[in-house]
C-alpha cells in the first residue's frame, strides 16, 4: 500500500543524490525540504495547541457539568468547538504527514535494489558505511564499526524525549506529570524499535527531530506565547453567556366572595 509513496520518495531522493553525491547528505537535504514545507503547518499546529491550553478549563467545566449525560456533553463540546472555531485535531496534522514519509523511507532502505539504482556505496560519507544496515546487524558483524550506529540510536531515543518534556513545561499538575511519564516510555520504546531499523531511517528521524527541537526553542515557544495571549484576550472580550432559567408561572389564588 506504500508503494506509490515509496516510488515518489525514491525519485526525489535519487534526484537529490545526483547533485549531493552522498546518500546520507541526500537524506539530510530531504529532511530540510520536508521541514520547510511543513513549517507553516507546524506554526498553525502550535497556535492550535496554545488555544487548546487556554480553552482547557472551559472544556473541563463542560465535562464536569454534563458528566452524567454523555450525549449532552458531546453536543455541548461540539457547540463550544464550533463557537470558538477550534479543531481539536489541528495539532496532529504535521505528524500525520511525516509518518508516511518515515514508513516509506523504511520500506525503501529495506529493499534498495527494488527502488533505486545505487552506484557505489550506500553510505553517509565515512561515518556510516551502509545506511541500509541496522544497529543489531553492525554490532554482530563489526562492533567497532557500529559506534556511529549506536550513537544514532541513542539520539533516536533522546530526541524523542526532549520535545515532549519541553511541551510538559507548558502544562501543570497531573497533566505535566503524565506527559513526562509518556515521554520516558516513548524513549524506551524508541530504543527497542530503532534497534533493527535501517541507519538511514535513524538519520532521517534524528535530523528531523533535531530541527524540531531547535525550532521549538527559537520559534515555537514565542508563537505559542503570543497565541495564548491573543486567545486569552479574545475570551475575556467575548460576550458573557448567561443561563436564564424562567420560573414556572403559577396561577394567583382567587379571592373568595
C-alpha positions as CSV (number, residue, x, y, z in Angstrom):
1,X,0.0,0.0,0.0
2,X,3.0,2.3,0.4
3,X,4.5,1.5,-3.0
4,X,3.3,4.8,-4.7
5,X,4.7,6.9,-1.8
6,X,8.0,4.8,-1.8
7,X,8.3,5.3,-5.6
8,X,7.9,9.1,-5.3
9,X,10.4,9.2,-2.4
10,X,12.9,7.1,-4.4
11,X,12.6,9.6,-7.3
12,X,13.1,12.6,-5.1
13,X,16.0,11.0,-3.1
14,X,17.6,9.9,-6.3
15,X,17.3,13.4,-7.8
16,X,18.9,14.9,-4.7
17,X,21.7,12.4,-4.7
18,X,22.5,13.3,-8.3
19,X,24.0,16.6,-7.1
20,X,24.6,15.9,-3.4
21,X,26.7,12.8,-4.3
22,X,26.5,11.3,-0.8
23,X,23.3,9.3,0.2
24,X,23.4,10.4,3.8
25,X,23.7,14.0,2.8
26,X,20.8,13.4,0.4
27,X,18.6,12.2,3.3
28,X,19.6,15.3,5.3
29,X,18.6,17.6,2.4
30,X,15.3,15.7,2.1
31,X,14.6,16.4,5.8
32,X,15.3,20.1,5.2
33,X,12.9,20.2,2.2
34,X,10.1,18.4,4.1
35,X,10.6,20.6,7.2
36,X,10.5,23.8,5.2
37,X,7.3,22.6,3.5
38,X,5.8,21.7,6.9
39,X,6.8,24.9,8.7
40,X,3.5,26.8,8.0
41,X,1.5,23.7,9.2
42,X,3.8,23.4,12.2
43,X,3.1,27.0,13.2
44,X,-0.6,26.6,12.7
45,X,-0.4,23.4,14.9
46,X,1.4,25.4,17.6
47,X,-1.3,28.1,17.6
48,X,-3.9,25.3,17.9
49,X,-2.1,23.8,20.9
50,X,-1.9,27.2,22.5
51,X,-5.6,27.8,22.0
52,X,-6.3,24.3,23.5
53,X,-4.4,25.2,26.7
54,X,-6.4,28.4,27.1
55,X,-9.7,26.7,26.3
56,X,-9.0,23.6,28.5
57,X,-10.6,25.0,31.8
58,X,-13.8,25.7,29.9
59,X,-13.8,22.2,28.4
60,X,-13.2,20.6,31.8
61,X,-16.1,22.7,33.1
62,X,-18.4,21.3,30.4
63,X,-17.2,17.7,31.1
64,X,-17.9,18.0,34.8
65,X,-21.3,19.8,34.3
66,X,-22.6,17.1,31.9
67,X,-20.7,14.1,33.4
68,X,-24.0,12.2,33.9
69,X,-25.2,12.8,30.3
70,X,-22.6,11.8,27.7
71,X,-24.8,12.7,24.8
72,X,-25.4,16.2,26.1
73,X,-21.7,16.5,27.0
74,X,-20.8,15.7,23.4
75,X,-23.3,18.2,22.0
76,X,-22.1,21.0,24.3
77,X,-18.4,20.3,23.4
78,X,-19.2,20.3,19.7
79,X,-21.0,23.5,20.1
80,X,-18.1,25.0,22.1
81,X,-15.6,24.0,19.3
82,X,-17.9,25.5,16.7
83,X,-18.4,28.8,18.5
84,X,-14.6,29.1,19.1
85,X,-13.8,27.9,15.6
86,X,-11.5,25.2,17.1
87,X,-10.4,21.9,15.6
88,X,-9.1,19.5,18.3
89,X,-7.2,17.5,15.7
90,X,-5.5,20.6,14.2
91,X,-2.3,19.9,16.1
92,X,-1.8,16.4,14.7
93,X,-1.6,17.3,11.0
94,X,2.3,17.7,10.8
95,X,2.8,14.4,12.5
96,X,0.3,12.7,10.3
97,X,2.1,14.0,7.2
98,X,5.5,12.9,8.4
99,X,4.5,9.3,9.3
100,X,4.0,8.1,5.7
101,X,7.4,9.5,4.8
102,X,9.1,7.5,7.6
103,X,7.3,4.3,6.7
104,X,8.1,4.8,3.0
105,X,11.8,5.5,3.9
106,X,11.9,2.3,6.0
107,X,10.5,0.3,3.0
108,X,12.9,2.0,0.6
109,X,16.0,1.3,2.7
110,X,14.9,-2.3,3.5
111,X,14.8,-3.2,-0.2
112,X,17.0,-0.6,-2.0
113,X,17.7,-2.5,-5.3
114,X,13.9,-2.7,-5.9
115,X,13.5,1.0,-5.9
116,X,16.9,2.6,-6.5
117,X,19.9,2.1,-8.8
118,X,22.8,2.7,-6.3
119,X,26.2,3.3,-7.9
120,X,29.0,2.9,-5.3
121,X,28.4,2.6,-1.6
122,X,25.1,3.5,0.0
123,X,26.8,5.4,2.8
124,X,26.9,8.6,4.8
125,X,30.5,9.8,4.0
126,X,32.9,7.7,6.1
127,X,30.6,7.9,9.2
128,X,28.1,5.2,8.3
129,X,29.4,2.8,5.5
130,X,26.0,1.3,4.9
131,X,22.7,3.3,5.6
132,X,20.7,0.1,5.0
133,X,22.3,-1.7,7.9
134,X,20.9,-1.7,11.4
135,X,22.4,-1.4,14.9
136,X,21.8,-5.0,15.6
137,X,23.4,-6.1,12.3
138,X,26.5,-3.9,12.7
139,X,27.1,-5.0,16.3
140,X,27.0,-8.6,15.2
141,X,29.4,-8.2,12.3
142,X,31.8,-5.4,13.4
143,X,31.4,-3.9,16.9
144,X,33.9,-1.1,16.3
145,X,32.1,0.0,13.1
146,X,28.8,0.0,15.0
147,X,29.7,3.1,17.2
148,X,28.1,5.7,14.9
149,X,25.0,3.5,14.5
150,X,24.7,3.2,18.3
151,X,25.1,7.0,18.6
152,X,22.3,7.4,16.0
153,X,20.1,5.0,18.0
154,X,20.7,6.9,21.3
155,X,19.8,10.2,19.6
156,X,16.7,8.4,18.2
157,X,15.6,7.9,21.9
158,X,16.8,11.2,23.4
159,X,15.4,13.4,20.6
160,X,12.0,11.7,21.2
161,X,12.2,12.7,24.9
162,X,13.2,16.4,24.6
163,X,10.2,17.8,22.6
164,X,7.7,16.2,24.9
165,X,9.5,17.4,28.0
166,X,9.5,20.9,26.6
167,X,5.8,20.7,26.0
168,X,5.3,19.4,29.5
169,X,6.7,22.7,30.8
170,X,3.7,24.5,29.5
171,X,1.4,22.2,31.5
172,X,0.6,22.0,35.2
173,X,-0.2,19.3,37.7
174,X,-1.1,15.8,36.7
175,X,-1.2,16.6,33.0
176,X,2.5,17.7,33.1
177,X,3.4,14.5,35.0
178,X,1.6,12.4,32.6
179,X,3.4,13.9,29.6
180,X,6.8,13.3,31.3
181,X,5.9,9.7,32.0
182,X,4.7,9.3,28.4
183,X,8.0,10.8,27.1
184,X,10.1,8.4,29.1
185,X,8.1,5.4,28.0
186,X,8.3,6.5,24.4
187,X,12.1,6.9,24.6
188,X,12.5,3.4,25.8
189,X,10.2,2.1,23.1
190,X,12.3,4.0,20.5
191,X,15.4,2.2,21.7
192,X,13.6,-1.1,21.1
193,X,12.1,0.0,17.7
194,X,15.4,1.6,16.5
195,X,17.4,-1.5,17.3
196,X,16.5,-3.1,14.0
197,X,15.7,0.0,11.8
198,X,18.0,0.9,8.9
199,X,20.5,3.6,9.8
200,X,19.1,5.8,7.1
201,X,15.8,6.0,8.9
202,X,17.6,6.8,12.2
203,X,19.5,9.5,10.4
204,X,16.3,11.0,8.9
205,X,14.5,10.9,12.3
206,X,17.5,12.4,14.2
207,X,17.9,15.3,11.8
208,X,14.2,15.9,11.6
209,X,13.6,15.9,15.4
210,X,16.8,18.0,15.9
211,X,15.3,20.5,13.6
212,X,12.0,20.4,15.6
213,X,13.9,21.0,18.9
214,X,15.8,24.0,17.6
215,X,12.6,25.4,16.0
216,X,10.7,24.8,19.3
217,X,13.3,26.8,21.3
218,X,13.7,29.7,19.0
219,X,10.3,29.9,17.2
220,X,7.6,27.7,18.5
221,X,7.7,28.9,22.1
222,X,7.4,32.6,21.0
223,X,4.5,31.7,18.7
224,X,2.8,29.8,21.4
225,X,3.1,32.6,24.0
226,X,1.7,35.1,21.5
227,X,-1.2,32.8,20.5
228,X,-2.0,32.2,24.2
229,X,-2.2,36.0,24.9
230,X,-4.4,36.5,21.8
231,X,-6.7,33.7,22.8
232,X,-7.0,34.9,26.4
233,X,-7.8,38.4,25.2
234,X,-10.4,37.1,22.9
235,X,-12.0,35.0,25.6
236,X,-12.0,38.0,28.0
237,X,-13.7,40.2,25.4
238,X,-16.2,37.5,24.3
239,X,-19.8,38.3,25.2
240,X,-20.8,36.8,28.5
241,X,-23.3,33.9,28.2
242,X,-25.9,33.7,31.0
243,X,-28.1,30.8,31.5
244,X,-31.6,32.1,32.2
245,X,-33.9,29.8,34.0
246,X,-37.5,31.0,33.9
247,X,-39.7,30.4,36.9
248,X,-42.8,28.4,36.5
249,X,-45.8,30.7,36.3
250,X,-48.3,30.0,39.0
251,X,-51.9,31.0,39.0
252,X,-52.8,33.6,41.6
253,X,-55.2,32.4,44.2
254,X,-58.7,33.8,43.6
255,X,-60.4,35.7,46.5
256,X,-63.4,34.0,47.9
257,X,-66.5,36.2,47.9
